Amino acid sequence: MPRFFKTKSKCTIRIFAAASFLNDLGSDMIRPLWPLFVVQVLGANMTILGLIDGLGEALVSISQAVSGWLSDRWKKRKVFIWVGYLCGAISRVGYAFTTSWPWLIPFRGLDRIGKIRGAPRDAIIADISTKRNRGKNFGFLRAFDHLGAVVGITISLLLFQVLGYRQIFLLAVLPSLISAGLILKFVHERKKTKAGSSKGVNFRKLSLNLKLFFLVSAFFSLGAFSYSFLLLFAKNAGFSAATVPIFYLIFTLVASLSSLPFGKLSDRIGRKLVLIIALVLWAITDSIAIFSSGNFAIFIMFILYGFHLGALQPSQKAFVSELAPVKFRASVLGGYQMVVGLCALPASLAAGLFWDWFGFLAPFKVSLVLTVLSIILLTFVGTKKATQ
């Protein structure tokens, strides 16, 4: 690859990283406060919280699948990215003025629809990377995602007592508006041929390995409930509402610091092995919640959860993009996120029901069983690429 294209590729990845940092700064000013806002301020129960979180993740999945397919069909990526950031900004205005939990649903939906940026952006990153640095580049992006979250959480902790929930939500609008502006001004798409008339990727013709990885990821996602349950687990253990966001800060900081190293590690030892490490870390997190007690154990649980995220997210995207046909990468990446996200709705809803009906340890026990089975299934996934 000529030096010019190497330099241009690095610049594009850095702009994506900066935009992602700012957007996550804004969204993570809200996230550590989110479960407490929904349950304590708006009066929802744990089942409603699970429903809202799960519905949000399901919309993420659908929006990414649609945007990935349209991105490949229209041969356009950039428009989905900046519009996605704009949706996130508008949704936070809605949060600030919501007075009852049913009104959260449309704004939560708009927020998660903003993830239309994901598959087209990831396809660009995959296209401008090679097998030797693809994990590194996805890890670099995730590191800045989580770093933005760290800064956002810190701002939330410092200003919450002064501003309260609603003014923090309004303050969180600004970073996403800046992110949209960065993409509009500094990201330039390569000139492509006219939008095609083909129907797009035929998922029946994808490699058996890719299909199996879709299945394993869906199965694991059924037990990978929302982070909200981890935060409320800490509160249930006796930590105050003001302390709970610190746990969010802990696992997000760990994820930020570990994403790039795990991405580089996947370039060296393979995506599948790093993914197995990620699932083992989640299984240990579940086990600590079930079998351990005391404040120190809870701190360790959140640290391991951060390592789990750092290992899982870059490796997933790199693995899927390499198993997918090159010209349909956005469609396959979007389809993958759809499968995983649609499983998030029953996962979080079921976790909320188990919590309400059988006690706060029940979701962790179910998750542990599903995770162990997922690790076993993952060993059967090969690395042979699709030929479509």
C-alpha positions in Angstrom: 0.0 0.0 0.0 1.6 3.4 -1.0 2.5 5.7 1.8 -0.1 8.3 0.7 -2.9 5.8 1.3 -1.4 4.6 4.6 -1.3 8.2 5.8 -4.9 8.9 4.6 -6.1 5.7 6.3 -4.5 6.6 9.6 -6.1 10.1 9.4 -9.6 8.6 8.8 -9.3 6.2 11.7 -8.1 9.1 14.0 -11.2 11.2 12.9 -13.4 8.2 13.7 -11.7 7.8 17.0 -12.1 11.5 17.9 -15.8 11.5 16.9 -16.4 8.3 18.8 -14.6 9.8 21.9 -16.8 12.9 21.9 -20.1 11.0 21.3 -19.3 8.5 24.1 -18.3 11.4 26.3 -21.8 12.7 26.0 -23.7 9.3 26.2 -21.7 8.2 29.2 -22.5 11.3 31.1 -26.0 9.7 31.1 -25.4 5.9 31.3 -24.2 5.6 34.9 -27.3 7.6 35.9 -29.7 5.8 33.5 -30.9 2.8 35.7 -31.3 5.0 38.7 -33.2 7.6 36.7 -35.5 5.1 35.2 -36.2 3.2 38.4 -36.0 5.8 41.1 -37.1 9.1 39.3 -39.6 7.8 36.8 -40.9 4.9 39.0 -40.3 1.9 36.7 -39.6 -1.6 38.0 -36.8 -3.9 37.0 -38.9 -5.6 34.4 -39.6 -2.3 32.7 -35.9 -1.3 32.9 -35.0 -4.7 31.2 -37.7 -4.1 28.6 -36.5 -0.6 27.7 -32.8 -1.6 27.6 -33.5 -4.7 25.6 -35.8 -2.9 23.2 -33.1 -0.3 22.7 -30.5 -3.0 21.9 -32.9 -4.6 19.5 -33.3 -1.3 17.6 -29.6 -1.0 17.5 -29.4 -4.3 15.7 -32.2 -3.6 13.2 -30.8 -0.1 12.4 -27.3 -1.5 11.8 -28.6 -4.2 9.5 -30.6 -1.8 7.5 -27.8 0.8 7.3 -25.3 -1.8 6.4 -27.4 -3.1 3.5 -28.2 0.3 2.2 -24.6 1.4 2.6 -23.5 -1.5 0.3 -26.4 -1.0 -2.1 -26.0 2.8 -2.4 -22.2 2.6 -2.0 -22.4 5.4 0.5 -21.0 5.3 4.1 -20.5 8.8 5.4 -24.1 10.0 5.5 -25.1 7.1 7.9 -22.3 8.1 10.3 -23.0 11.8 10.8 -26.8 11.3 10.8 -26.3 8.6 13.5 -24.5 11.1 15.8 -27.2 13.6 15.2 -29.9 11.2 16.3 -28.0 10.6 19.6 -27.9 14.4 20.3 -31.6 14.9 19.7 -32.6 11.9 21.9 -30.8 13.4 24.9 -33.0 16.5 24.7 -36.0 14.1 24.9 -34.5 12.4 28.0 -34.2 15.8 29.7 -37.9 16.6 29.4 -39.3 13.2 30.0 -41.6 13.0 33.1 -42.8 9.3 33.0 -41.1 6.2 31.8 -43.4 5.4 28.8 -42.1 8.6 27.1 -38.6 7.3 27.4 -39.3 4.6 24.8 -39.5 6.8 21.6 -36.4 8.8 22.7 -34.5 5.7 23.6 -35.5 4.3 20.2 -34.1 7.4 18.5 -30.9 7.2 20.5 -30.3 3.5 19.5 -31.4 4.1 15.9 -28.4 6.5 15.9 -26.3 3.3 15.7 -26.9 3.3 12.0 -23.4 4.7 12.0 -21.9 1.5 13.2 -21.9 -0.9 10.2 -20.9 1.6 7.6 -18.1 3.0 9.8 -16.8 -0.5 10.6 -16.8 -1.4 6.9 -14.6 1.6 6.2 -12.2 0.6 8.9 -12.1 -3.0 7.7 -11.6 -1.8 4.1 -8.6 0.5 4.9 -7.0 -2.1 7.2 -5.1 -5.3 6.5 -5.2 -8.6 8.3 -2.0 -7.6 10.2 -3.5 -4.4 11.7 -7.3 -4.8 11.5 -7.6 -5.9 15.1 -5.3 -3.0 16.2 -7.5 -0.5 14.3 -10.7 -1.8 15.8 -9.1 -1.9 19.2 -7.9 1.7 18.7 -11.4 2.8 18.0 -12.8 1.0 20.9 -10.1 2.4 23.2 -11.3 5.9 22.3 -14.9 4.9 22.7 -14.2 3.8 26.3 -11.9 6.7 27.0 -14.7 9.1 26.1 -16.9 7.1 28.4 -14.3 7.6 31.2 -14.3 11.3 30.7 -18.1 11.4 30.5 -18.5 9.4 33.7 -16.1 11.6 35.5 -18.0 14.7 34.5 -21.2 13.0 35.6 -19.8 12.2 39.0 -18.4 15.8 39.5 -21.5 17.6 38.3 -24.4 15.4 39.3 -24.8 16.9 42.7 -24.8 20.3 41.2 -26.9 19.9 38.0 -29.0 16.8 38.7 -30.3 14.4 36.0 -32.0 16.6 33.5 -29.4 19.3 33.1 -26.7 16.7 32.7 -28.8 15.1 29.9 -28.9 18.5 28.1 -25.2 19.1 28.6 -24.6 15.7 26.9 -26.1 16.9 23.7 -23.1 19.1 22.7 -20.4 16.4 22.2 -22.5 14.4 19.7 -23.2 17.6 17.7 -19.5 18.2 17.4 -19.0 14.5 16.4 -21.4 14.9 13.5 -19.6 18.1 12.4 -16.2 16.3 12.4 -17.5 13.5 10.1 -19.1 16.0 7.8 -16.0 18.1 7.4 -13.0 15.7 7.6 -14.1 12.3 6.4 -14.0 12.0 2.6 -15.3 8.9 0.9 -13.5 7.3 -2.0 -15.2 7.7 -5.3 -17.2 4.6 -6.1 -19.1 3.3 -9.0 -22.8 4.1 -9.3 -25.1 2.3 -6.9 -25.7 -1.2 -7.9 -29.0 -2.8 -8.8 -28.2 -6.2 -7.2 -30.2 -7.5 -4.3 -27.1 -7.5 -2.2 -25.5 -10.2 -0.1 -27.1 -13.7 -0.1 -26.8 -14.9 3.4 -27.4 -18.5 2.4 -24.2 -18.4 0.4 -22.0 -17.2 3.3 -19.4 -19.5 4.7 -20.4 -22.2 7.2 -17.9 -20.7 9.7 -19.5 -17.2 9.5 -23.0 -18.7 10.0 -21.8 -20.8 13.0 -20.2 -17.7 14.5 -23.5 -15.8 14.1 -25.2 -18.7 15.9 -22.6 -18.8 18.8 -22.8 -15.0 19.2 -26.6 -15.1 19.3 -26.5 -17.8 21.9 -24.0 -16.0 24.1 -26.0 -12.7 23.8 -29.1 -14.4 25.3 -27.2 -14.5 28.6 -25.3 -11.2 28.2 -27.7 -8.9 29.9 -27.4 -5.1 30.1 -24.7 -3.5 32.3 -27.6 -1.9 34.2 -28.0 -5.2 36.1 -24.4 -5.1 37.2 -24.8 -1.6 38.5 -28.0 -2.4 40.4 -26.3 -5.6 41.7 -23.7 -3.3 43.3 -26.4 -1.1 44.8 -28.2 -4.2 46.1 -25.0 -5.1 47.8 -25.1 -1.9 49.9 -23.4 0.7 47.8 -25.0 4.2 47.7 -26.6 5.7 44.5 -23.7 8.3 44.5 -21.2 5.4 44.5 -22.7 3.2 41.8 -21.4 5.4 38.8 -17.8 4.7 40.1 -18.2 1.1 39.2 -19.3 2.1 35.7 -16.1 4.3 35.6 -14.0 1.3 36.7 -15.1 -1.2 34.0 -15.1 1.5 31.3 -11.5 2.6 32.2 -10.3 -1.0 32.1 -12.1 -1.6 28.7 -10.4 1.6 27.4 -6.9 0.5 28.5 -7.3 -3.1 27.3 -9.1 -2.7 23.9 -6.0 -1.8 21.9 -3.8 -4.5 23.5 -6.4 -7.1 23.0 -6.9 -5.9 19.4 -3.2 -6.2 18.8 -3.2 -9.7 20.5 -5.9 -10.8 18.1 -3.6 -9.8 15.1 -0.9 -12.0 16.6 -2.7 -15.1 18.0 -6.0 -15.0 16.1 -9.5 -13.6 16.7 -11.0 -16.8 17.9 -8.6 -17.3 20.8 -9.1 -13.8 22.0 -12.9 -14.2 21.8 -12.7 -17.4 24.0 -10.7 -15.3 26.5 -13.5 -12.7 26.4 -16.2 -15.3 27.1 -14.1 -16.9 29.9 -13.8 -13.4 31.6 -17.6 -13.0 31.4 -18.1 -16.5 33.0 -15.8 -15.5 35.8 -17.7 -12.3 36.3 -20.9 -14.3 36.7 -19.2 -16.7 39.0 -18.0 -13.9 41.3 -21.5 -12.5 41.5 -22.9 -15.9 42.4 -20.3 -17.3 44.7 -18.5 -14.4 46.3 -19.5 -11.6 48.7 -18.0 -8.5 50.1 -17.0 -5.1 48.6 -13.6 -6.3 47.2 -15.3 -9.1 45.2 -17.6 -6.6 43.6 -14.6 -4.4 42.6 -12.9 -7.4 41.0 -16.2 -8.3 39.2 -16.3 -4.9 37.5 -12.6 -5.0 36.6 -13.1 -8.4 34.9 -16.1 -7.1 33.1 -14.0 -4.3 31.7 -11.4 -6.8 30.4 -14.2 -8.8 28.9 -15.4 -5.8 26.9 -11.9 -4.9 25.9 -11.3 -8.4 24.5 -14.7 -9.0 23.0 -15.6 -5.9 20.9 -12.5 -5.4 18.7 -12.1 -9.1 18.0 -15.8 -9.6 17.1 -15.8 -7.0 14.4 -12.4 -7.9 13.0 -13.4 -11.6 12.8 -16.8 -10.9 11.1 -15.2 -8.5 8.6 -12.6 -11.1 7.6 -15.1 -13.9 7.2 -17.4 -11.7 5.2 -17.2 -11.1 1.4 -15.3 -7.8 0.9 -18.0 -6.1 -1.2 -20.7 -6.9 1.3 -18.8 -6.1 4.5 -21.2 -3.5 5.7 -24.2 -5.7 5.1 -22.6 -8.6 7.0 -21.4 -6.5 9.8 -24.9 -4.9 10.1 -26.5 -8.3 9.9 -24.2 -9.6 12.7 -25.1 -6.7 14.9 -28.8 -7.3 14.2 -28.6 -11.0 15.3 -26.7 -10.1 18.5 -28.9 -7.1 19.2 -32.2 -8.9 18.7 -31.1 -11.4 21.3 -30.5 -8.5 23.7 -34.2 -7.8 24.0 -35.1 -11.3 25.5 -31.8 -11.4 27.4 -32.4 -8.1 29.3 -36.2 -8.7 29.7 -35.6 -12.2 31.0 -32.9 -11.0 33.3 -35.3 -8.4 34.8 -38.0 -11.1 35.2 -35.7 -13.5 36.8 -34.5 -10.8 39.2 -38.0 -9.8 40.2 -39.3 -13.4 40.5 -36.4 -15.5 41.7 -33.9 -13.0 43.2 -31.0 -10.9 42.1 -28.6 -13.9 41.6 -30.9 -15.7 39.1 -29.8 -13.7 36.0 -26.2 -14.5 36.7 -26.8 -18.2 37.1 -28.6 -18.4 33.8 -25.9 -16.3 32.1 -23.1 -18.5 33.4 -24.7 -21.7 31.9 -25.2 -20.0 28.5 -21.7 -18.6 28.5 -20.0 -22.0 29.2 -22.0 -23.6 26.4 -21.0 -20.7 24.1 -17.4 -21.3 24.8 -17.7 -24.9 23.8 -19.6 -24.0 20.6 -17.0 -21.4 19.7 -14.2 -24.0 19.5 -16.0 -25.4 16.5 -15.9 -22.2 14.5 -13.1 -22.2 11.8 -11.5 -19.2 10.1 -12.2 -20.1 6.4 -13.4 -17.1 4.5 -16.6 -16.8 2.5 -16.1 -17.0 -1.3 -19.2 -15.0 -2.4 
